[in-house]
Amino acid sequence: MLCPLCKGSMEKNVANLPYRLPGNKLVVMTDVPALVCEQCGDEYIEIDVVRKVEKVLEKVQADGISMGFVEYDLAA
């Protein structure tokens, strides 16, 4: 796959995704599988991974977490 921004090569890697949730809550999902451009660093997250991240974020909100780091492999 080529990067949509710079046409560089996209390689399998991981990304850290920050989320601001309602109520001024901040959660960072770490080590999320991603395709990362070797040239410009742009990150692309595939839809199946995004769906898992969304489910984890729903649980984080339900658990009342207001700030923290969530490791993707352990939570998804």
C-alpha positions in Angstrom: 0.0 0.0 0.0 1.2 3.5 -0.8 0.8 6.4 1.5 -2.2 8.6 0.5 -0.2 11.8 1.4 3.3 11.3 0.0 3.1 8.0 -1.9 5.8 6.4 0.3 5.7 2.8 1.4 3.3 1.8 4.2 4.7 -0.8 6.6 3.0 -2.8 9.4 3.8 -1.1 12.8 2.0 0.2 15.8 0.6 3.6 16.8 -0.5 5.4 19.9 -3.9 7.0 19.6 -5.1 9.8 21.9 -8.8 10.2 22.5 -10.6 13.1 24.2 -13.9 11.6 25.6 -16.9 13.5 26.9 -16.5 15.1 30.3 -12.9 16.3 29.5 -11.6 12.7 29.8 -8.3 11.7 28.1 -7.4 8.2 27.1 -4.4 7.0 25.0 -4.6 3.6 23.3 -1.1 2.3 23.0 0.4 -0.2 20.5 -2.5 -0.2 18.1 -1.7 -2.1 14.9 -1.3 0.3 12.1 0.2 0.9 8.7 2.8 3.6 9.0 4.5 5.5 6.1 8.2 5.0 6.1 8.7 8.4 4.5 6.3 10.9 6.2 5.1 8.9 9.3 1.4 9.1 8.4 -0.6 6.4 10.2 -3.5 4.3 8.8 -5.6 2.2 11.0 -7.7 -0.6 9.4 -11.4 -0.6 10.0 -11.5 -3.9 12.0 -8.9 -2.4 14.4 -10.9 0.8 14.6 -14.0 -1.2 15.6 -12.1 -2.9 18.4 -10.7 0.4 19.6 -14.3 1.9 19.7 -15.5 -1.1 21.8 -12.6 -0.6 24.3 -13.4 3.1 24.5 -17.1 2.4 25.2 -15.9 0.2 28.1 -13.5 2.8 29.4 -16.4 5.3 29.5 -18.7 2.8 31.2 -16.0 2.1 33.8 -15.7 5.8 34.6 -12.0 6.1 33.7 -11.1 9.8 33.4 -7.5 9.6 32.3 -5.2 6.8 31.4 -3.3 4.6 29.0 -4.9 1.4 27.6 -2.8 -1.3 25.9 -4.5 -2.5 22.8 -3.4 -6.1 22.9 -4.6 -6.5 26.5 -7.9 -4.7 26.1 -9.1 -5.6 22.6 
